[in-house]
């Protein structure tokens, strides 16, 4: 029970680190990014790059999608303008995973120390910087904790059987990714945990890829919740995010072993292999839909029988 408690404690710490980092980044640039977003969404390609950029800055695809839903609800953007943004968020969120794949344990103490010092200043910008430093430090500390905990955790019979079921069932591993992400509200946290477990050989890269794919769908729950009561057109943005990930997963399911092989060719580091798999998966899915963004929009409208404003 102790190991299971420590696992959930580390998951909470990871989520806390992501939240603090996101708060700091948003406080430094959030309102300016929203104003900028209104001016760079006149074409799907520009919208996609805007989505990538905002997701890298805010470190959350869900946050960017929720912002897009809010802007549509406020009639600042239209549903068609948000399709490119959604395509970009899926690519932007993979940057965090690539960063997490590096061993930066030596910077944990300096980051936490610098962050704590910054929090004592009155300046909002300095405090926001402190939140960023503290968040990053906590994230890397949690990642190291997962690496240490993964081996003793498998000695628990329930956990061992749980992992065996994931290894033996594609659907089970995928479902775990969906449910955990829907509960934790962060695909990065769930995939980051999977990276730590792959790094210590607890389960295979293919299982990690299935969890990552499931987390892509689970993260859509945030936008769907934000769409409640936000108006018909705003809900279409949330539905587009969900359908993009569902279609991408269905298209890639027969090729999981190939995706794993491509990732292994790129790097020998098991944790980085999952990060690379996430990049390949999301870039291919978004790039494949981008030329057909207008048709994709019409598909969403037809599926949910809505008629959005067109500019």
Secondary structure as a PSIPRED ss2 file (coil, helix, strand):
# PSIPRED VFORMAT (PSIPRED V4.0)

   1 X C   1.000  0.000  0.000
   2 X H   0.000  1.000  0.000
   3 X H   0.000  1.000  0.000
   4 X H   0.000  1.000  0.000
   5 X H   0.000  1.000  0.000
   6 X H   0.000  1.000  0.000
   7 X H   0.000  1.000  0.000
   8 X H   0.000  1.000  0.000
   9 X H   0.000  1.000  0.000
  10 X H   0.000  1.000  0.000
  11 X H   0.000  1.000  0.000
  12 X H   0.000  1.000  0.000
  13 X H   0.000  1.000  0.000
  14 X H   0.000  1.000  0.000
  15 X H   0.000  1.000  0.000
  16 X H   0.000  1.000  0.000
  17 X H   0.000  1.000  0.000
  18 X H   0.000  1.000  0.000
  19 X H   0.000  1.000  0.000
  20 X H   0.000  1.000  0.000
  21 X H   0.000  1.000  0.000
  22 X H   0.000  1.000  0.000
  23 X H   0.000  1.000  0.000
  24 X H   0.000  1.000  0.000
  25 X H   0.000  1.000  0.000
  26 X H   0.000  1.000  0.000
  27 X H   0.000  1.000  0.000
  28 X H   0.000  1.000  0.000
  29 X H   0.000  1.000  0.000
  30 X H   0.000  1.000  0.000
  31 X H   0.000  1.000  0.000
  32 X H   0.000  1.000  0.000
  33 X H   0.000  1.000  0.000
  34 X H   0.000  1.000  0.000
  35 X H   0.000  1.000  0.000
  36 X H   0.000  1.000  0.000
  37 X H   0.000  1.000  0.000
  38 X H   0.000  1.000  0.000
  39 X H   0.000  1.000  0.000
  40 X C   1.000  0.000  0.000
  41 X C   1.000  0.000  0.000
  42 X C   1.000  0.000  0.000
  43 X C   1.000  0.000  0.000
  44 X H   0.000  1.000  0.000
  45 X H   0.000  1.000  0.000
  46 X H   0.000  1.000  0.000
  47 X H   0.000  1.000  0.000
  48 X H   0.000  1.000  0.000
  49 X H   0.000  1.000  0.000
  50 X H   0.000  1.000  0.000
  51 X H   0.000  1.000  0.000
  52 X H   0.000  1.000  0.000
  53 X H   0.000  1.000  0.000
  54 X H   0.000  1.000  0.000
  55 X H   0.000  1.000  0.000
  56 X H   0.000  1.000  0.000
  57 X H   0.000  1.000  0.000
  58 X H   0.000  1.000  0.000
  59 X C   1.000  0.000  0.000
  60 X C   1.000  0.000  0.000
  61 X H   0.000  1.000  0.000
  62 X H   0.000  1.000  0.000
  63 X H   0.000  1.000  0.000
  64 X H   0.000  1.000  0.000
  65 X H   0.000  1.000  0.000
  66 X H   0.000  1.000  0.000
  67 X H   0.000  1.000  0.000
  68 X H   0.000  1.000  0.000
  69 X H   0.000  1.000  0.000
  70 X H   0.000  1.000  0.000
  71 X H   0.000  1.000  0.000
  72 X H   0.000  1.000  0.000
  73 X H   0.000  1.000  0.000
  74 X C   1.000  0.000  0.000
  75 X C   1.000  0.000  0.000
  76 X C   1.000  0.000  0.000
  77 X C   1.000  0.000  0.000
  78 X C   1.000  0.000  0.000
  79 X H   0.000  1.000  0.000
  80 X H   0.000  1.000  0.000
  81 X H   0.000  1.000  0.000
  82 X H   0.000  1.000  0.000
  83 X H   0.000  1.000  0.000
  84 X H   0.000  1.000  0.000
  85 X H   0.000  1.000  0.000
  86 X H   0.000  1.000  0.000
  87 X H   0.000  1.000  0.000
  88 X H   0.000  1.000  0.000
  89 X H   0.000  1.000  0.000
  90 X H   0.000  1.000  0.000
  91 X H   0.000  1.000  0.000
  92 X H   0.000  1.000  0.000
  93 X C   1.000  0.000  0.000
  94 X H   0.000  1.000  0.000
  95 X H   0.000  1.000  0.000
  96 X H   0.000  1.000  0.000
  97 X H   0.000  1.000  0.000
  98 X H   0.000  1.000  0.000
  99 X H   0.000  1.000  0.000
 100 X H   0.000  1.000  0.000
 101 X C   1.000  0.000  0.000
 102 X C   1.000  0.000  0.000
 103 X C   1.000  0.000  0.000
 104 X C   1.000  0.000  0.000
 105 X H   0.000  1.000  0.000
 106 X H   0.000  1.000  0.000
 107 X H   0.000  1.000  0.000
 108 X H   0.000  1.000  0.000
 109 X H   0.000  1.000  0.000
 110 X H   0.000  1.000  0.000
 111 X H   0.000  1.000  0.000
 112 X H   0.000  1.000  0.000
 113 X H   0.000  1.000  0.000
 114 X H   0.000  1.000  0.000
 115 X H   0.000  1.000  0.000
 116 X H   0.000  1.000  0.000
 117 X H   0.000  1.000  0.000
 118 X H   0.000  1.000  0.000
 119 X C   1.000  0.000  0.000
 120 X C   1.000  0.000  0.000
 121 X C   1.000  0.000  0.000
 122 X C   1.000  0.000  0.000
 123 X C   1.000  0.000  0.000
 124 X H   0.000  1.000  0.000
 125 X H   0.000  1.000  0.000
 126 X H   0.000  1.000  0.000
 127 X H   0.000  1.000  0.000
 128 X H   0.000  1.000  0.000
 129 X H   0.000  1.000  0.000
 130 X H   0.000  1.000  0.000
 131 X H   0.000  1.000  0.000
 132 X H   0.000  1.000  0.000
 133 X H   0.000  1.000  0.000
 134 X H   0.000  1.000  0.000
 135 X H   0.000  1.000  0.000
 136 X H   0.000  1.000  0.000
 137 X H   0.000  1.000  0.000
 138 X H   0.000  1.000  0.000
 139 X H   0.000  1.000  0.000
 140 X H   0.000  1.000  0.000
 141 X H   0.000  1.000  0.000
 142 X H   0.000  1.000  0.000
 143 X H   0.000  1.000  0.000
 144 X H   0.000  1.000  0.000
 145 X H   0.000  1.000  0.000
 146 X H   0.000  1.000  0.000
 147 X H   0.000  1.000  0.000
 148 X H   0.000  1.000  0.000
 149 X H   0.000  1.000  0.000
 150 X H   0.000  1.000  0.000
 151 X H   0.000  1.000  0.000
 152 X H   0.000  1.000  0.000
 153 X H   0.000  1.000  0.000
 154 X C   1.000  0.000  0.000
 155 X C   1.000  0.000  0.000
 156 X C   1.000  0.000  0.000
 157 X H   0.000  1.000  0.000
 158 X H   0.000  1.000  0.000
 159 X H   0.000  1.000  0.000
 160 X H   0.000  1.000  0.000
 161 X H   0.000  1.000  0.000
 162 X H   0.000  1.000  0.000
 163 X H   0.000  1.000  0.000
 164 X H   0.000  1.000  0.000
 165 X H   0.000  1.000  0.000
 166 X H   0.000  1.000  0.000
 167 X H   0.000  1.000  0.000
 168 X H   0.000  1.000  0.000
 169 X C   1.000  0.000  0.000
 170 X H   0.000  1.000  0.000
 171 X H   0.000  1.000  0.000
 172 X H   0.000  1.000  0.000
 173 X H   0.000  1.000  0.000
 174 X H   0.000  1.000  0.000
 175 X H   0.000  1.000  0.000
 176 X H   0.000  1.000  0.000
 177 X H   0.000  1.000  0.000
 178 X H   0.000  1.000  0.000
 179 X H   0.000  1.000  0.000
 180 X H   0.000  1.000  0.000
 181 X H   0.000  1.000  0.000
 182 X H   0.000  1.000  0.000
 183 X H   0.000  1.000  0.000
 184 X H   0.000  1.000  0.000
 185 X C   1.000  0.000  0.000
 186 X C   1.000  0.000  0.000
 187 X H   0.000  1.000  0.000
 188 X H   0.000  1.000  0.000
 189 X H   0.000  1.000  0.000
 190 X H   0.000  1.000  0.000
 191 X H   0.000  1.000  0.000
 192 X H   0.000  1.000  0.000
 193 X H   0.000  1.000  0.000
 194 X H   0.000  1.000  0.000
 195 X H   0.000  1.000  0.000
 196 X H   0.000  1.000  0.000
 197 X H   0.000  1.000  0.000
 198 X H   0.000  1.000  0.000
 199 X H   0.000  1.000  0.000
 200 X C   1.000  0.000  0.000
 201 X C   1.000  0.000  0.000
 202 X C   1.000  0.000  0.000
 203 X C   1.000  0.000  0.000
 204 X C   1.000  0.000  0.000
 205 X H   0.000  1.000  0.000
 206 X H   0.000  1.000  0.000
 207 X H   0.000  1.000  0.000
 208 X H   0.000  1.000  0.000
 209 X H   0.000  1.000  0.000
 210 X H   0.000  1.000  0.000
 211 X H   0.000  1.000  0.000
 212 X H   0.000  1.000  0.000
 213 X H   0.000  1.000  0.000
 214 X H   0.000  1.000  0.000
 215 X H   0.000  1.000  0.000
 216 X H   0.000  1.000  0.000
 217 X H   0.000  1.000  0.000
 218 X H   0.000  1.000  0.000
 219 X C   1.000  0.000  0.000
 220 X H   0.000  1.000  0.000
 221 X H   0.000  1.000  0.000
 222 X H   0.000  1.000  0.000
 223 X H   0.000  1.000  0.000
 224 X H   0.000  1.000  0.000
 225 X H   0.000  1.000  0.000
 226 X H   0.000  1.000  0.000
 227 X H   0.000  1.000  0.000
 228 X C   1.000  0.000  0.000
 229 X C   1.000  0.000  0.000
 230 X C   1.000  0.000  0.000
 231 X C   1.000  0.000  0.000
 232 X H   0.000  1.000  0.000
 233 X H   0.000  1.000  0.000
 234 X H   0.000  1.000  0.000
 235 X H   0.000  1.000  0.000
 236 X H   0.000  1.000  0.000
 237 X H   0.000  1.000  0.000
 238 X H   0.000  1.000  0.000
 239 X H   0.000  1.000  0.000
 240 X H   0.000  1.000  0.000
 241 X H   0.000  1.000  0.000
 242 X H   0.000  1.000  0.000
 243 X H   0.000  1.000  0.000
 244 X H   0.000  1.000  0.000
 245 X H   0.000  1.000  0.000
 246 X H   0.000  1.000  0.000
 247 X H   0.000  1.000  0.000
 248 X H   0.000  1.000  0.000
 249 X H   0.000  1.000  0.000
 250 X H   0.000  1.000  0.000
 251 X H   0.000  1.000  0.000
 252 X H   0.000  1.000  0.000
 253 X H   0.000  1.000  0.000
 254 X H   0.000  1.000  0.000
 255 X H   0.000  1.000  0.000
 256 X H   0.000  1.000  0.000
 257 X H   0.000  1.000  0.000
 258 X H   0.000  1.000  0.000
 259 X H   0.000  1.000  0.000
 260 X H   0.000  1.000  0.000
 261 X H   0.000  1.000  0.000
 262 X H   0.000  1.000  0.000
 263 X H   0.000  1.000  0.000
 264 X H   0.000  1.000  0.000
 265 X H   0.000  1.000  0.000
 266 X H   0.000  1.000  0.000
 267 X C   1.000  0.000  0.000
 268 X C   1.000  0.000  0.000
 269 X C   1.000  0.000  0.000
 270 X H   0.000  1.000  0.000
 271 X H   0.000  1.000  0.000
 272 X H   0.000  1.000  0.000
 273 X H   0.000  1.000  0.000
 274 X H   0.000  1.000  0.000
 275 X H   0.000  1.000  0.000
 276 X H   0.000  1.000  0.000
 277 X H   0.000  1.000  0.000
 278 X H   0.000  1.000  0.000
 279 X H   0.000  1.000  0.000
 280 X H   0.000  1.000  0.000
 281 X H   0.000  1.000  0.000
 282 X H   0.000  1.000  0.000
 283 X H   0.000  1.000  0.000
 284 X H   0.000  1.000  0.000
 285 X H   0.000  1.000  0.000
 286 X H   0.000  1.000  0.000
 287 X H   0.000  1.000  0.000
 288 X H   0.000  1.000  0.000
 289 X H   0.000  1.000  0.000
 290 X H   0.000  1.000  0.000
 291 X C   1.000  0.000  0.000
 292 X C   1.000  0.000  0.000
 293 X H   0.000  1.000  0.000
 294 X H   0.000  1.000  0.000
 295 X H   0.000  1.000  0.000
 296 X H   0.000  1.000  0.000
 297 X H   0.000  1.000  0.000
 298 X H   0.000  1.000  0.000
 299 X H   0.000  1.000  0.000
 300 X H   0.000  1.000  0.000
 301 X H   0.000  1.000  0.000
 302 X H   0.000  1.000  0.000
 303 X H   0.000  1.000  0.000
 304 X H   0.000  1.000  0.000
 305 X C   1.000  0.000  0.000
 306 X C   1.000  0.000  0.000
 307 X C   1.000  0.000  0.000
 308 X C   1.000  0.000  0.000
 309 X C   1.000  0.000  0.000
 310 X C   1.000  0.000  0.000
 311 X C   1.000  0.000  0.000
